[in-house]
Amino acid sequence: MKFKANEINSLKDRIKRSNLKLIVSLMNDDSVLMIEIRDSVNLLATRDLSSCYEKNNFNYVIDKLGLRNEKDLMDDLFHGIPYHLYEHYQEIGGYCQGWLCFPIYFDEMYFEISILNRLKLKFSRSECLVDRCCFNYSNYYNFTLYIGQSEIKITRGVTVYIDNAGYYDQLMKNIGVVDWFGERYACLHYVFG
């Protein structure tokens, strides 16, 4: 579902008037919902995150990140903004960890998303490429794409062929309840150090 400009402006106003304004924002022409995770105790588990997207119910994230007081606004943001980025910066040890969750539609599948100072992701029906990544962290990069039952390790600048990873064949079958990210969403997990 795509929101119209006036609905996006309404969401932005609601964010500004809420207690969320320090940790929630919209990026990339309002296509990315950015949520900053402040405490490492609240880090997200990929399988639990997957369950939210499969059920289209974000209570786990809302509860885990202490956003219950703004549940209605968070539900509207999750359902209206297509890309969801959860990010945690750890000052001690100097690393950044993030989860970029995005919809996938294999019949019309091609997109590029560039998230300022973080990464550029090119994704199509058959391949995935992380083109660049955060400039503040240069010692260590780790990218894992969770799609269906596949857990695909990605190297920056190297194209990964998704059908070679077995996902496309799995998508054509009735996979069942053990999927990582079902048939409608995928998740790119990254760590910069």
N, C-alpha and C positions, 0 to 999 in steps of 0.2 A: 504494500500500500504506500503510495507516495502522497505526502502532504503538500498542500498548496502553500504559496508564499505567506498568505495571511495566517494560516495555521502554524507555520514554522515561527513566524513572528510572535504569535501567541505563546508558543512553547518557550521561546527565549525570554519573554516577559515573565512567564511563570517561574522559570529558573532564577531570574534576577530577584524575584520577590521571595524566593524560598531559601531554606537553609542549605540548599544544594550548590549554590553559586560558586563555592570554593573548590568543589570536587567534580562537578558535572558541567560539561560545555559541549557545544556543537562545533565541528570543524569541517573543512573541505566543502564549502558551499552548503553547509548544513546536512551533508549526507552521512557524517560520522558522529555518533554519540560517544564522547570521551568521558570515561569515569576514572578518576584517580583513586587508587587504593592507598589509603594513608598508613595502614598498619599491617605488617607482615603476618600478624595473627589472622587477618581477614583474607589472606590469599585464596584465590578460587581453585577448586579442583576441577580438572578438565572434564571428567566423567559427570560430575554434578552439573557443570555448566552445560554439557551436552543435553542432559535431561531437561533443562529449562527450555532449550530450543526445540527439542522434539515434542514437548508438551505445550509449547507456546505459552508457558507460565514462568514468570521471572521472579517468583517469590524467593527462591533460593538466593539469588543475587541480591535482591532487595534486603532480605534478612541478614545475609552474611556481611554486607557492607554497611549495615546500620541505617538504611534509608526508609524504614517503615513509616516515618512521619510524612513522607512525601510519596507514598505508594501510588496514588492516582497519577501524579505527574510522571513518575518513573514508568508506569505501565504505558502511558501515552507516548513517552519517548521511545521505549523499546519497540512498540508496535508501529510507530510512525517514521523512525529513522532507520535506514537499511543496514548500515555498518555500525558495529558496536565494538569499541576499543576499551579494554580494561587495562590499566597500567599501574605499576608499582615501582617506585624508585627507592633503592636502599642506599642511604648515604654511607653507612659503614660498610666497607667492602666495595662500594661504588659499582652497583649494577642496576639494570633496569629490566623488568620482566613485564611482558604484556600478552594479552589474548585479543586477537582481532577476529570477531565472529561475523560472518557474512552469508547472505543467501546465495544459493546456487540453483540455477535452472539450466539443465544440460541441453535443452532444445534450443536455447538462445544464449549460449554461454560464452561471453567474452567481456572482460572488464579490466580496467587499470585503475588502481587507487594509489594515490601518493599521499602519504601522511607526513607532513612537514617535520624534518629533523628526526624521522624515525625509519620509514621504509617506503619503498615503492614496490607494489605487488602487481604483477601481470598474471591474469588467470584466464584460461580458456577451457573448452571441453576436454582437451587432451593434455594440457601442460600448465605448469606453474613456474614463475620466476620471481625471486626476490632480487630486485635490481640494485638497490642501494639501501643503506641503513644508517642508523643514528651516528652522527659525526662526533658526539660527545664521548662515545665509548668506542675504543678501537682495538682493544686487546682480544676480545672474545665475542663471538656471535654464535647463536644456536637457534635454528628455526625448525619447527616441526609442524607439519600440516596434518590436521585430523579431519578425515573426510570418509564417511561411511565407516567401515571397519579398518580402514587403512590408517596407519601412522607412518607418515612419510617424512624422512629427514631431508632438509633442504640446505644446500650450500649457497651462500650469497653469490649471485652472478651466474649460477649454473641452472639451466632449465631442467626441470623434472617432468618426465612424461607420465601423466597420471594413469593412463591406461596400462602402462608397463607396471605400475604399482598394484594393478589388479582392481582398482576402484571401479572403473567403468563397467566391467563385467559384473561386479557385485551389485552395482546400481540397477542393472537389468533384472536381477533376481529379487525374490522376496527375502530380504536379509533377516528380518525379525527384530527382536528387541536388544540385541547385543551391539548395535551400531555405536560408533563413537559420536557421529554427528548426523545420523539419519540421512534423509534424501533432500532436505531443503536448506541446510546450513552446513558450513564448514568452519574450522577454526585454525588460525595460524598462531601458534604459541612461539614467542621469541624471548630470548635472554641476551642482553648486551652487557658486557663487562669491561 
